[in-house]
Amino acid sequence: MPANIFEPFQLGDLVLANRMVLAPMTRNRADAEGLVLPMTVNYYQQRATAGLIVTESVPVSPEGVGYPFTPGIYTEAQATSWLNVTDAVHATGGHIFVQLQHCGRISHPSLQPNNATPVSPSALRPQGQAVTYTGMQDFIIPRALEIDEIPDIVMQFRCGAEMAKHAGFDGIEVHGANGYIIDQFLRDGSNQRSDAYGGSVQNRMRLLNEILDAICEVWPAQRIGVRLSPENGFNSMSDSNPQAHFGFFAEQLSPRGLAYIHMLEGDMMTRTSMLEYPRLRSQFAGTYIANNGYDLVRAQTALRSNAADMVAFGVPFLANPDLVCRYRESQPLNIADPSTFYGGDDVGYTDYPFYNIKDA
């Protein structure tokens, strides 16, 4: 029988209420110490009817921070603040994974401890500007990691995974996409190393594999997902052969028994795509979450054609906390206000109305 987005879904040992995923979306509403505030508890609880929530990207260390007012997961205080979120989501019957991130070169000295230079696989400056506490500033040339420093990056992810357990999450998603440090290693446009972490696809995947090995000592594989973005040009990213390279990555991830891979299909800014994503989906023997501009019709088509197992929604969920109900009952959608996407207070965050007030 063809899959339906509103039916329950077995994700590893978890039974999800439906196949809709709240996509990770940076909202920049933590405090300066990386603590989650009460309005964020409300934000996630409002959207807990999603089959699965994946949080905004959460840095695993002070060095991993790349944006102001992002919630962290590298101190006990941060983990405790996240516990308020997970308790609220679970009280509403939802499930929530935390997305672990290290920004790498997509940072700025003003966001780093002791104004340090951000790190990357190679000393290649991304185009554009960093978002800082004092406004937009040009990206700088990052410092290429020494090979003996890479185990510390791995341990930062492992520590984040341990903190995520303390915070009560149901699982974790490793952010290997969108131009952050794992993606910087995976793609040959940003990785020009000649050592064991550069050159071949096997070498470029080494950091991701070592991170997964480390966090699989903390979490069972069936509670760990990986996000990938083969074509996304965001943050000056490129790759010479994404179809072949990410096909290899998908095949290598298959035997691990992971919860899922979460694929950004195409470019997040232009929504254009040249890859054969059904082919990539077939190369991973596990749950496949599709993402990038999906609406209900496109999502149902993907599920019914076996092009995806679950579908992640970003802006529609941002503006419609009751998106599951609205889609199921063919109700009109709220229109999102882009001016409130990043930073601020409850306006444009937790004040989007529910269609039926009884659902609030």
Summary of the structure (lengths in Angstrom):
residues: 360
radius of gyration: 19.1
end to end distance: 32.9
largest distance: 59.3
contacts: 1277
relative contact order: 0.14
helix: 34%
strand: 16%
